[in-house]
Amino acid sequence: MQTCDIFTGLGEQSLPELLRCVSLGKLKTYQLFDRVKTRLHLGKLNQENLRKASPRLWARLQEGDQELASDLSQAILVSHMELIVAVLDLLEIPHNEGFFDKDAKVAEQLKDGWQQKAYDAFSHKFPPALLVFYLNHLGCEVAEAMQLFRPAGSAK
């Protein structure tokens, strides 16, 4: 599964929710602002333009634009490092403020049911679309998940 598959698998309705989660300040902090603006084909990157770009971005994601999916996922995730830290702490995965060491073997530390456990623990604290996106992203990146995680008992 690739990052594009996560976006499309979660459905078109989740994209605007995820775009609302992007912090322009965090993009500047992590020096991603210009890169994201360019990748999203926006003359000016602000919340209104992000919201308006959702249908165009969705079309590109459906076409399999993996570079867009990668940059968009970075923008979403760096905007919510507190979510990443909380999930990794819950799962007892060593990290440095949400980032792994280069040679970390994270997949070996993920026990059966880890995604549902994290969802149950944090679905009341973080936006569900964001939490499900991160859990799928983590599964895809470190555990090479082959299918999309959908939380038990959720409407999505």
Steps between C-alpha positions, in 0.01 A plus 500: 500500500623849416413838647264574209310184592450630854348826380274336243410214732382740769272667247448841349313628807810459718728718284345837597517393866867414464574825316343695788755329727797656317680768702666758276722604790627145546570477126722806535666359814586175320594691182229329297288805417642575153528134406136433592383818324680392183385136516138606553525743205385795710604859432431584862490244779237582761209317663243630252704394196564160659127454549422607145772273357349187653313381185810547279723329754253212528508453121881491504502250787256277312735513201775365726716811547728345762721810533194707587386236748843493664530878538139536610541230764814673630309828524219334693725303733751772593201713590412247771818377659317478834279227349801310371681521834190391691442195278865394506513542877185290539649228282831526691696564182828687556516832317652845514206743518307292246791411273664157481869422488604413147558132578205454739306175461158642580296228327629242747354702786148520361284237666174359364219750532731802544298722266168434676667544840635842398170599340306408814745692718502823297179522294356738760810723502588540131286540186405146390599556136844619609549213743393234247723662238803486730435143608482394135806706413701342781384154397592567139839656571638267766296181487435494125128460561319364199147598594336811635423516871142596578420530871243264642178678584572808286276635229787539252 
